């Protein structure tokens, strides 16, 4: 494939439509229609889509570990509600069939953590 076709392939692989592909490649829509009928072009699109899928899956895995680490650190918060929420999230994800429980300490703000408290907790985590 030439450079223009590669641009069109990358555009299509990431969800681009015919018009977007034509603009990216600097060709007409008719040219794109001809290219997408070619087996070599189709194979390259499939290959790129697979690579994007693998990269996306890897990114999700990486970010999931980071999110879990953050939740784990929040479990040691000074704020009981933050500790409870972090612990609950971890349990919910690890045991999807587990019974949900609710913290009931009879405070009016039991479901609300002031933004400054949450910011303070996150800043403490970032310092570690």
Secondary structure, 3 states (H helix, E strand, C coil): CCHHHHHHHHHHHCCCCHHHHHHHHCCCHHHHHHHCCCHHHHHHHHHHHHHHHHHHHHHHHHHHHHHHHHHHHHCCCCCHHHHHHHHHHHHHHHCCCCCCCCCCCCCCCCCCCCHHHHHHHHHHHHHC
